[in-house]
Amino acid sequence: MFSPEGPTLRELAVQALSSVERGYDLLAPKFDHTPFRTPDAVLDAVADALRRTGPHGAGLDLCCGTGAGVGVLAEVCRERVTGVDFSSGMLAVARARTRPAGPAVSWVRADARALPFTAAFDLVVSFGAFGHFLPRELPGLFAQVRSVLRPGGSFAFPVLAPPRPGSLGYWTLFGFDAVMRVRNALWRPPFVMYYRAFRLGDVRRELLRAGFEVELQALPGLGRRPDGSPRARLVVARAPGPVSRSGT
């Protein structure tokens, strides 16, 4: 699962017994050498989809980690790009990267549940971070996202099709979540990371309750399952109002 440059088993164990914030601070220097980083194929597929709806003005990468999603925004935004995360270690790695020419990029340390921004963004994206939020936290999280979007702005994120019940992938995720629940029942501080808690039906319902218009787009670059359904979709939640074309 890990390249030679990735974390050791001992390092992963220390991370798993830490808080989410401290765990990612520890993992940050080696994060890009783990399977936890969003694959380039997913980033490329989302970038292709967002180009078709752009160009966009200002972009925000929610829970940006080491900044892979910021690279997507830099391709589709014309005004400026911001990455926000609550791990100072992840942000330090992101800041140290050399960025290609494009819109100005800034990095902000903050909790996604209490964003320190006004309605200043045309596009918000997020990649692979939602397992760190409990289902009861989704209404507040989505309300925060809507509060930082300009009228007509979009909140976009990929969702992979769940593995089939009984498959190896299904039991792997089931086992991971079960181990995490036992860990959190026995150890403090908790480390919230549940792969099966972010369900598309629940997410769509909470986005609608937050006042978004929700559209699902297939990501054809990631292929289809044997039954013909897409392996991944892009959720595009639009805030009410005319679509902004600032930065064009």
C-alpha positions, 0 to 999 in steps of 0.5 A: 500500500505504501511506497518506501518513502511512506510512513512506517507501521510505527508512525501510522500507529502513533498517528492513529492514537492521536487526535485528527489534527495531531495525527495529520501534523505527524503524517504530513511530511510523508502524506503524499506517499500514502494511499490517503492522497487523492489519486491523480486520476480523480483530480484530473477527472474533476478538473476536466468536469470543472473546465466545462462549467467555467471559467471560475473566479475565486476558488477554495479547497476545503480541507486542502491537506498538502494541496493536491486540490489547489492544483485543480483550482489553479487550472480552472480559476482565474481570480485567486485560490485559497487552501484551508485546513486545520493541520499546520503540518499539512499546510507547511508541506503545501506552502513549500511546494512550487506552484506553476504560473497561475492565480495567486494561492494563499493558505489559511489554517482554520476548521471547516466547521467555522470558516473565517471567510465572507461570501468571497468564492465562486467555487469550493472543492473538497477531496477525500475529507468527509470521512472526518465529519460525523453525519450530525455535523453535515448540516453545519458544514454545508451551511459554512460552505454556503456562507462563503460562496457568492450567489450562484457559486458551486460546491463540487466534490467527487463521490466514488461508487460504493463497493458491492455488498460482500465484495473484498472492498466492502468488507475492507471498508466495513472492517476499517470502520469497525476497528475505528469505532472500537478504537474511539470507544477505548481511546481518547482523543478520538480519531474520526475517520469513517469511510462508510458514514458519508452516504450519497443519499444523506449528503444530497438531502443535507445539501438541499436542506442547506439551500443548494441545488444539487446535480450529479455528473458522471466522471467518465474518465474514471470508467464504469462498473460492469452494470454500466453505472459510473465508478465515480460522480461529481456532486455539484451543489449550487448556491441560489443566484446568478452564476458569477463569471468574475475573473474572466 
